[in-house]
């Protein structure tokens, strides 16, 4: 009898003609801990969405290929169907209700009830909760995890590590659990808590449960997993027994693109030894991208890349300096200390910002292209305003003239300057965001995820524009991106952020393995002691 529990056979998925998974073969055996690893956008989430029958899959034409559980083909139409088939997931972000007890969180939507005189006449919905049996079930699940905490305690106020164990207990309490997916389960845990969780994962596997372990921490994968599957750009790279590989090889396979640094060095390019911006002990309260004490110095004329995996804090740096989210620390720009609570003053000091959230923050989707381009410069710098006595009015003719120039210079594909920004493609919307930042005449530019969600032709235009701004106009640029290949193609050095801090700094031609290890946190101490690492922390 086969010990195969879950199989993906030649699974592919496209969204509106854009392939995100191609021919994936992936298997989990009974009692196996199978690590699934890849960069952001590699296809891990899409594969799990297929397994769970998520609406993002079922509502977009489904998928190609087959998924089998215990040798039988399945095609779940909803997460509830997956749950009833014995599949559970432990999320990185807690799905607990603080005002409920541990028992109530474990048994939610699966409460045990007992009939009473009222319910016998008015229906099952009025039955009484059987807390004795529910507490007994919760106690059994907690004991399987070797958790001595009382099941009747409120979740509110529990340590983070305990909350993660309650999440696991809820899943293993479900009847007939066969497969458990752990999505970055140790991301929010201290080291001792993480070790306890990994020991619990091994105990669950020993009971015959198949574990899919998604993590970027390569040291953990080496320590806990039986096999590892690497995805890259929606394709299967390899599946290996963990005993036959190591963290360096996995990191290299995960990154895996040999990127040629084809940057043409302009004779007019000037990188000074002068520090243009100094960031010290920066903390930023950006949900999902917390910054926990970053030191960084940026020289005048540099293009500095900021990279790292999702949720590690890379996006929080620019947002913190620009005052988009609550922040503290010291930022000195061009010799003057910035007030982190005053975005207008920061922009007025000569710093431009292209946000990663072009639809939520970057654009006024229901307004014209020309207004989007001029808006911030008009609000902060009093540009595009004409005086009439004591009053100022919007200079529509000047706005139109400037917008037409930007449309031509940046090759913004549109019908006219009065077309609504929301009607354009993602690439053209991104160009409008860049045009708006440039209209402020910045001498320093933060640009976050400039190529996210746009086609390869538009990506090249954006990257070429950033190079032009730097080489011809001397603009200092800090580019934050999940696309490591793009950072390597234009940046002088790349700062890797891991767990809210600088993991280290690498040159763009560093090896794939070095980048992969640093992004996973495996090289933090070594990187800090390197010349590049010390340069970031000066």
Secondary structure in CASP SS format (residue, H / E / C, confidence):
PFRMAT SS
TARGET T0000
AUTHOR 0000-0000-0000
METHOD secondary structure of the structure
MODEL  1
X C 1.00
X C 1.00
X C 1.00
X E 1.00
X E 1.00
X E 1.00
X E 1.00
X E 1.00
X E 1.00
X E 1.00
X E 1.00
X E 1.00
X E 1.00
X E 1.00
X E 1.00
X C 1.00
X C 1.00
X E 1.00
X E 1.00
X E 1.00
X E 1.00
X E 1.00
X E 1.00
X E 1.00
X E 1.00
X E 1.00
X E 1.00
X E 1.00
X E 1.00
X C 1.00
X C 1.00
X C 1.00
X E 1.00
X E 1.00
X E 1.00
X E 1.00
X E 1.00
X C 1.00
X C 1.00
X C 1.00
X C 1.00
X C 1.00
X C 1.00
X H 1.00
X H 1.00
X H 1.00
X H 1.00
X H 1.00
X H 1.00
X H 1.00
X H 1.00
X C 1.00
X C 1.00
X C 1.00
X H 1.00
X H 1.00
X H 1.00
X H 1.00
X C 1.00
X C 1.00
X C 1.00
X C 1.00
X C 1.00
X E 1.00
X E 1.00
X E 1.00
X E 1.00
X E 1.00
X E 1.00
X C 1.00
X C 1.00
X E 1.00
X E 1.00
X E 1.00
X C 1.00
X C 1.00
X C 1.00
X C 1.00
X H 1.00
X H 1.00
X H 1.00
X H 1.00
X H 1.00
X H 1.00
X C 1.00
X C 1.00
X E 1.00
X E 1.00
X E 1.00
X E 1.00
X C 1.00
X C 1.00
X C 1.00
X C 1.00
X C 1.00
X C 1.00
X C 1.00
X C 1.00
X C 1.00
X C 1.00
X E 1.00
X H 1.00
X H 1.00
X H 1.00
X H 1.00
X H 1.00
X H 1.00
X C 1.00
X C 1.00
X C 1.00
X C 1.00
X C 1.00
X E 1.00
X E 1.00
X C 1.00
X C 1.00
X H 1.00
X H 1.00
X H 1.00
X H 1.00
X H 1.00
X H 1.00
X C 1.00
X H 1.00
X H 1.00
X H 1.00
X C 1.00
X E 1.00
X E 1.00
X C 1.00
X H 1.00
X H 1.00
X H 1.00
X H 1.00
X H 1.00
X H 1.00
X H 1.00
X H 1.00
X H 1.00
X H 1.00
X H 1.00
X H 1.00
X H 1.00
X H 1.00
X C 1.00
X C 1.00
X C 1.00
X C 1.00
X C 1.00
X C 1.00
X C 1.00
X C 1.00
X C 1.00
X E 1.00
X C 1.00
X C 1.00
X C 1.00
X C 1.00
X C 1.00
X H 1.00
X H 1.00
X H 1.00
X H 1.00
X H 1.00
X H 1.00
X H 1.00
X H 1.00
X H 1.00
X H 1.00
X H 1.00
X H 1.00
X H 1.00
X H 1.00
X C 1.00
X C 1.00
X C 1.00
X C 1.00
X C 1.00
X E 1.00
X E 1.00
X E 1.00
X E 1.00
X E 1.00
X C 1.00
X C 1.00
X C 1.00
X C 1.00
X C 1.00
X C 1.00
X C 1.00
X H 1.00
X H 1.00
X H 1.00
X H 1.00
X H 1.00
X H 1.00
X H 1.00
X H 1.00
X H 1.00
X H 1.00
X H 1.00
X H 1.00
X H 1.00
X H 1.00
X H 1.00
X H 1.00
X C 1.00
X C 1.00
X C 1.00
X E 1.00
X E 1.00
X E 1.00
X E 1.00
X E 1.00
X C 1.00
X C 1.00
X C 1.00
X H 1.00
X H 1.00
X H 1.00
X H 1.00
X H 1.00
X H 1.00
X H 1.00
X C 1.00
X C 1.00
X E 1.00
X E 1.00
X E 1.00
X E 1.00
X E 1.00
X E 1.00
X C 1.00
X C 1.00
X E 1.00
X E 1.00
X E 1.00
X E 1.00
X E 1.00
X E 1.00
X E 1.00
X H 1.00
X H 1.00
X H 1.00
X C 1.00
X C 1.00
X H 1.00
X H 1.00
X H 1.00
X H 1.00
X H 1.00
X H 1.00
X H 1.00
X H 1.00
X H 1.00
X C 1.00
X C 1.00
X C 1.00
X C 1.00
X C 1.00
X C 1.00
X C 1.00
X C 1.00
X C 1.00
X C 1.00
X C 1.00
X C 1.00
X C 1.00
X C 1.00
X C 1.00
X C 1.00
X C 1.00
X C 1.00
X C 1.00
X E 1.00
X E 1.00
X E 1.00
X E 1.00
X E 1.00
X E 1.00
X E 1.00
X E 1.00
X E 1.00
X E 1.00
X C 1.00
X C 1.00
X C 1.00
X C 1.00
X C 1.00
X C 1.00
X E 1.00
X E 1.00
X E 1.00
X E 1.00
X E 1.00
X E 1.00
X E 1.00
X E 1.00
X E 1.00
X C 1.00
X C 1.00
X C 1.00
X E 1.00
X E 1.00
X E 1.00
X E 1.00
X E 1.00
X C 1.00
X C 1.00
X C 1.00
X C 1.00
X C 1.00
X C 1.00
X H 1.00
X H 1.00
X H 1.00
X H 1.00
X H 1.00
X H 1.00
X H 1.00
X H 1.00
X C 1.00
X C 1.00
X C 1.00
X C 1.00
X C 1.00
X E 1.00
X E 1.00
X E 1.00
X E 1.00
X E 1.00
X E 1.00
X E 1.00
X C 1.00
X C 1.00
X E 1.00
X E 1.00
X C 1.00
X C 1.00
X C 1.00
X C 1.00
X C 1.00
X H 1.00
X H 1.00
X H 1.00
X H 1.00
X H 1.00
X H 1.00
X C 1.00
X C 1.00
X E 1.00
X E 1.00
X E 1.00
X E 1.00
X C 1.00
X C 1.00
X C 1.00
X H 1.00
X H 1.00
X H 1.00
X H 1.00
X H 1.00
X C 1.00
X C 1.00
X C 1.00
X C 1.00
X C 1.00
X E 1.00
X H 1.00
X H 1.00
X H 1.00
X H 1.00
X H 1.00
X H 1.00
X H 1.00
X H 1.00
X H 1.00
X H 1.00
X H 1.00
X H 1.00
X H 1.00
X C 1.00
X C 1.00
X C 1.00
X E 1.00
X E 1.00
X E 1.00
X E 1.00
X C 1.00
X C 1.00
X E 1.00
X E 1.00
X E 1.00
X E 1.00
X C 1.00
X H 1.00
X H 1.00
X H 1.00
X H 1.00
X H 1.00
X H 1.00
X H 1.00
X H 1.00
X H 1.00
X H 1.00
X H 1.00
X H 1.00
X H 1.00
X H 1.00
X C 1.00
X C 1.00
X C 1.00
X C 1.00
X C 1.00
X C 1.00
X C 1.00
X C 1.00
X C 1.00
X C 1.00
X E 1.00
X H 1.00
X H 1.00
X H 1.00
X C 1.00
X C 1.00
X H 1.00
X H 1.00
X H 1.00
X H 1.00
X H 1.00
X H 1.00
X H 1.00
X H 1.00
X H 1.00
X H 1.00
X H 1.00
X H 1.00
X H 1.00
X H 1.00
X C 1.00
X C 1.00
X C 1.00
X C 1.00
X E 1.00
X E 1.00
X E 1.00
X E 1.00
X E 1.00
X C 1.00
X C 1.00
X C 1.00
X C 1.00
X C 1.00
X C 1.00
X C 1.00
X H 1.00
X H 1.00
X H 1.00
X H 1.00
X H 1.00
X H 1.00
X H 1.00
X H 1.00
X H 1.00
X H 1.00
X H 1.00
X H 1.00
X H 1.00
X H 1.00
X H 1.00
X H 1.00
X H 1.00
X H 1.00
X C 1.00
X C 1.00
X E 1.00
X E 1.00
X E 1.00
X E 1.00
X E 1.00
X C 1.00
X C 1.00
X C 1.00
X H 1.00
X H 1.00
X H 1.00
X H 1.00
X H 1.00
X H 1.00
X H 1.00
X C 1.00
X C 1.00
X E 1.00
X E 1.00
X E 1.00
X E 1.00
X E 1.00
X E 1.00
X C 1.00
X C 1.00
X E 1.00
X E 1.00
X E 1.00
X E 1.00
X E 1.00
X E 1.00
X C 1.00
X C 1.00
X C 1.00
X C 1.00
X C 1.00
X H 1.00
X H 1.00
X H 1.00
X H 1.00
X H 1.00
X H 1.00
X H 1.00
X H 1.00
X C 1.00
X C 1.00
X C 1.00
X C 1.00
X H 1.00
X H 1.00
X H 1.00
X H 1.00
X H 1.00
X C 1.00
X C 1.00
X H 1.00
X H 1.00
X H 1.00
X H 1.00
X H 1.00
X H 1.00
X H 1.00
X C 1.00
END
